[in-house]
Amino acid sequence: MKTLLLICTFLFPLASFASDKMDMACVTEFPTTSFVVREFGGTVVVEVFHHNGTGYMPIFDGLATPNDIATLAARAQTLSSLPTVQRYEWPREKCEIQDDMIESCFGLTDAQEMNGHKVKAWAFSSALVMEKSFAGKFNSRKVVLDIDVDGKSFSVPMKYAENECSPYLQMRSTTLKALSTKGSF
């Protein structure tokens, strides 16, 4: 936890306490990929931070076979050429909250030029994942960003321990600025 606090300092913004407001931050203990969702007026902003570079970003969720290696390599090549910090915006009316930190936004965002690619997001969603096994019951959070890069669809899925996500935490603006100037578009 100390590592997280040193790398990413959080605040409790008073505005986040509104139950219908889309504010959420998910960050792993040793930061890899973080999602920060903030609502400003009529806009929902989803920011994605690949703290160790895009070579470490999640690019797949599910079953993979040896025959999928070439497809995964092509996906990795495209996604790893994107900036380490990405920002997407949806009008609030295209987003909904189903439950505590179960949020979604659907619809194409404005196209952005990112490192020579034309990028649009078309969906963002978060979910509560419940697993039960011989070891016990475990809850986690899954956050997925679906994007279109040069006309091809990709997903950026990330799974977090339940305590790594909070509706009340956001990165400080100084941390956001530092990340944005380090490898952004």
C-alpha positions in Angstrom: 0.0 0.0 0.0 2.9 2.4 0.7 4.1 1.9 -2.9 0.7 3.0 -4.2 0.7 6.0 -1.9 4.1 7.1 -3.1 3.3 6.7 -6.7 -0.2 7.9 -6.8 -1.6 10.3 -4.2 -5.4 10.4 -3.8 -7.9 12.9 -2.5 -11.5 12.6 -1.3 -13.3 15.1 -3.5 -16.5 16.3 -1.9 -18.4 16.3 -5.2 -18.0 12.5 -5.5 -20.4 11.7 -2.7 -23.4 12.2 -5.1 -24.6 8.6 -5.7 -25.5 9.3 -9.4 -22.2 10.8 -10.2 -19.7 8.8 -12.3 -16.5 9.1 -10.3 -14.3 6.1 -9.8 -10.6 5.3 -9.7 -9.0 1.8 -10.1 -5.3 1.4 -9.4 -3.3 -1.7 -8.7 -0.9 -1.8 -5.7 2.1 -1.8 -8.0 0.6 0.5 -10.7 0.3 -1.1 -14.1 -2.9 0.2 -15.8 -5.1 2.6 -13.9 -8.6 3.8 -14.9 -9.9 7.1 -13.6 -13.5 8.1 -14.4 -14.7 11.6 -13.6 -17.9 13.5 -14.4 -17.7 17.2 -15.1 -21.1 18.7 -15.8 -22.6 16.9 -18.8 -19.4 15.0 -19.7 -17.9 11.7 -18.4 -14.1 11.6 -18.8 -12.4 8.2 -18.8 -8.6 8.4 -18.5 -6.3 5.3 -18.8 -2.8 5.4 -17.5 -0.3 2.7 -18.4 2.3 3.4 -15.7 5.0 1.1 -17.0 4.4 1.9 -20.7 2.0 0.4 -23.2 4.2 -2.7 -23.5 2.6 -3.8 -20.2 -1.0 -2.8 -20.9 -3.7 -5.5 -20.8 -4.8 -6.5 -24.3 -6.8 -9.7 -23.8 -9.3 -11.3 -21.5 -10.4 -14.9 -21.9 -9.2 -18.2 -23.4 -6.2 -18.2 -25.7 -4.9 -21.1 -27.8 -1.6 -21.5 -29.7 -3.5 -20.5 -32.8 -4.3 -17.2 -31.3 -0.7 -16.1 -30.8 -0.4 -14.3 -34.2 -3.6 -12.5 -33.5 -2.5 -11.5 -30.1 0.9 -10.3 -31.4 -0.8 -8.1 -34.0 -3.1 -6.7 -31.3 -0.2 -6.0 -29.1 1.8 -4.3 -31.8 -1.1 -1.9 -32.5 -2.1 -1.2 -28.9 1.5 -0.8 -27.7 2.0 2.0 -30.2 -0.6 4.2 -28.5 0.3 6.7 -25.8 0.8 5.8 -22.2 -2.0 8.2 -21.2 -5.3 8.2 -23.0 -8.4 10.3 -22.5 -11.9 9.7 -23.8 -15.1 11.7 -23.3 -18.8 10.8 -23.5 -21.8 12.9 -23.1 -23.4 12.0 -19.7 -26.6 10.9 -21.4 -24.7 8.1 -23.1 -23.6 6.7 -19.7 -25.4 5.0 -16.9 -24.8 3.7 -13.4 -26.4 0.4 -12.5 -25.0 0.0 -9.0 -22.0 0.9 -6.9 -19.1 1.3 -9.4 -21.0 -0.7 -12.1 -20.9 1.9 -14.8 -21.0 2.1 -18.5 -20.8 4.5 -21.5 -21.7 3.5 -25.0 -21.4 5.4 -28.3 -18.5 6.6 -30.4 -16.3 9.3 -28.9 -14.7 12.0 -31.1 -11.8 10.7 -33.2 -8.4 11.5 -31.9 -4.9 11.4 -33.5 -2.7 9.3 -31.2 0.8 8.6 -32.4 -0.2 8.4 -36.0 -3.4 6.4 -35.4 -7.0 7.5 -35.6 -8.6 6.4 -32.3 -12.2 6.5 -31.0 -13.6 4.8 -28.0 -17.0 3.1 -28.4 -17.6 1.6 -24.9 -16.5 1.7 -21.3 -17.8 -0.6 -18.6 -17.0 -1.8 -15.1 -18.3 -4.8 -13.4 -18.3 -6.6 -10.1 -16.9 -10.2 -10.5 -17.8 -12.7 -7.8 -15.9 -16.0 -7.6 -16.4 -18.9 -5.3 -13.9 -21.8 -5.0 -12.5 -24.2 -2.4 -10.4 -21.3 -1.2 -13.4 -19.1 -0.4 -15.3 -16.3 -2.0 -13.5 -13.4 -3.7 -14.8 -10.3 -5.3 -12.9 -8.2 -7.9 -13.6 -5.4 -10.2 -13.2 -5.6 -14.0 -12.9 -2.5 -16.1 -13.0 -2.6 -19.9 -12.4 0.1 -22.5 -13.4 -0.8 -26.1 -11.7 1.3 -28.7 -11.4 1.5 -32.5 -7.9 2.1 -33.8 -7.7 2.8 -37.6 -11.0 1.0 -38.1 -10.2 -2.1 -36.0 -11.8 -2.9 -32.7 -9.7 -3.6 -29.6 -10.4 -4.1 -25.9 -8.3 -3.0 -22.9 -9.6 -5.2 -20.0 -8.2 -4.9 -16.5 -9.1 -6.8 -13.4 -8.6 -5.2 -9.9 -8.8 -6.5 -6.4 -12.0 -5.0 -4.8 -10.0 -2.7 -2.6 -8.1 -1.2 -5.6 -11.2 0.6 -6.8 -13.1 3.4 -5.1 -15.9 5.8 -6.2 -14.4 8.5 -4.0 -10.7 8.5 -5.0 -9.2 10.5 -7.8 -5.6 11.2 -8.7 -4.4 14.6 -7.7 -4.1 17.1 -10.6 -0.3 17.3 -10.2 -0.1 13.5 -10.6 -2.4 13.6 -13.6 -0.3 16.4 -15.2 3.0 14.5 -14.6 1.5 11.3 -16.1 0.0 13.3 -19.0 3.4 14.9 -20.0 5.1 11.5 -19.8 4.3 9.7 -23.0 0.9 11.2 -23.7 -0.6 12.1 -27.1 
